Amino acid sequence: MGELQLLTVKETARLMGISERAVQKQISSNKLKANAVKTGTRGRGGIEYQIPVSSLPIQAQKKAVKLFKEVVENSTDQKAQAPLEVFSDQEREQIGYWRKCFDQWQAFRSQPGMTKAELDEMFCENWNLAHPENQVTAKTLHRKYKSWMEQGDAALVDRRGGWNRGESTIPEVVWSIFQQYYLDENRPSAQACYRWVSIWAKENNFGPLPSCKAFERRITTIPYAVIRMYRYGEKDFDDKVAPFARRSYQGLASNDIWVADNHKFDVVVRRPDGSTYRPQVTMYTDVRSRKTMSIVVSENPNSDTNLLAIRKGILKYGIPKVVYTDNGMDFLASDIGGRGRRKTKKNDGEHKPPAVFERLGIRMMNAKVKNAKAKLVERTFREVKENFSKLFLTYQGGHVKERPERLLKILKDPNNIVTEEEFAEAFETFAFGWLDHQPHYGDGMNGKTPHQVYAEQLIEKRTALPEDLDLMLMRSSKPVTVGRNGVRLTLYGYGLDFYDTELVAQYRGKKVYVRFDPANLGEVRVYDLEDRFLMTATHKKALEYGASKEDIKNVASESKKIKKRVKAYKEALVAEIYAPDPMDLVMGQARKNLEEATEAEAKVLSPVRSGERKVEAAPLKKAVGQTNNINLSRMISAAQKTKK
């Protein structure tokens, strides 16, 4: 009601104390004067009525004047709350635009000879021609002008995130309690935390809290790092927030570093006996070129499949200088590459035979535990999933939500399930024929394929003769004592004896160690503790990517600093005020409700009866002439005497 001369139908109905429909009827019957304004909308025929105050009854006019004074006073107060200097440049530009529009509009519509509605339409046409990027309608002008008169300049800008941005009606102590509930790895919903903090606020005499929506909006102000740490865990924080070392590939050559890892396929395959399982692959990849060096598909990867994979890669591409692995047991066998980051018992004085990698001149590096981002081969497995695993009918996804609905039906027919041999052959073709020939845009790749980059960056190829390689790739046992049956080698829980006459004759009771090929356990090679070859014994039953330590230490230091800072966030909350256990709050409120609850009492009690009548038992018949009643106690006593 910012403009006293003209009123809407709704305002007129309020002043006259009648319905809007009644006002419209009076306008139709010419009892009320009104100007018809075209709104450009479909509703109500595209017409809106504006009623002059002078056409209202006297009482309604007085009431209009009184209300107008109240609006002006409120408007003045509200304008004082938002002075012009508190608006941004963009907001002041919007205010200036609308003020200019209002000034020109008011001057234009004061011309004589035409109705206000006609003048408004003409003004809008002229204004829109001059300002095609900001077109207005008569309805918009009236609405904006009315809001401006009531609310001041703040009504002319987008108030979402305006001059009152950042202000919150949530008391800080309440917000602190809410955050302590919300920042939990159980990930309670905002609604649940709101219920708990409402109970706490009521018990501690805080006034009515803002709505849950206010808390949900303020949740967005909690730092992202804090959310990841306390709602998703430290591992998630390390993966998504903590800084990490960026590797440079430019200073590397092909075969400088190979990275190894295992991957479990999301595909079901069939064994020869008809049973099914999900196969796994042990895969070696060249770091510089991202080229596949070797793969071994198996049911359960172990140290033997790892050794077989490295052997296949070396025979085809040469010996790498460094092998980068994770901390899995199959990669950290003590006789292959060493124990890496895994702690081992210190056996002072006990000789340790050289591991396979040591004999080959390979240095082993291990990724930090639970640090998947350190190994590029794990990123390759995501591509394997999308471009290979999903080609099979028996693809089952990485988790339940990814599992195709048709899977159970597919698995019922064995012909739908690929055999393990076919699957292994298909993946080998895919790895060497597809992955290695796709353009790569990673660091140092420049859109070339791994196959091309490997050839371009191959400077030195370290090779070994097959017979020498067979010796160097043999696994080593721990020191064992020669007994009457020779030496015993324990593999997978089974003891195998290897015997040679000279071995027992000359070395019985002495410690030696043996090297063996897991694929050929017919014989082993026996060495003394100085790594000198003694003899063979037969089975008695023949059968710059690497960063410096200082660089890695600096990155780790930065990671610790940010982690310490994030942890201090929640510690500060607890230091201010400690949030009680939400279980205590809920249970306390529940007990209080039970204590305050009263049993409902009905005004009228209406008994309900079964309708049955008690039937008197018929008296026992007596013998003819019998006058005495039967005495059961006397009968029992007499029977006992007789028995005695």
GISUL-V298159 format. One line per field, one symbol per residue. burial: b if it has 9 or more other ideal C-beta (glycine too) atoms within 8 Angstrom, else e. Layout:
burial->???
//
This chain:
burial->bbeeebbbbebbbebbeeeeebbbebbeeeebebbebbbeeeeeebbbbbbbbeebeeebbebbbebbeebeebbeebbeebeeeebeeebbebbebbbebbebbeebbeeeeeebbebbbbbbebbbeeeeeeebbbbebbebbbbbbbbbbbbbbeeeebeeeeeeebeebbbbbbbbbbbbeeebebebbbebbbbbbeeeebeebeeeebbeebbeebeebbbbbbbbeeebbbbebbeeeeeebeebbbbbbbbbbbbebbbbbbbeeeebebbbbbbbbbbbbbbbbbbbbbeebebebbbbbbbbbbeeeebbbbbbbebeebbbbbbbbbebeeeeeeeeeeeebebbbbebebebbbbeeeeeeebbbbebbebbbebbbeebebbbbeeeeebeeebeebbeeeeebbbbeebbebbbbbbeebbbeeebeeebbeebbbbebbeebbeeebebeeeebbbbbbbbbebbebbeebbbbeeeeeebbbbbeebbeebbeebbbbbbbbeebebbbbbebeeeebbebbbbeeebbeeeeebbeebeebbeebbeebbebbeebbeeeebeebeebbebbeeeeeeeeeeeeeeeeeeeeeeeeeeeeeeeeeeeeeeeeeeeeebeeeeeeeee
//
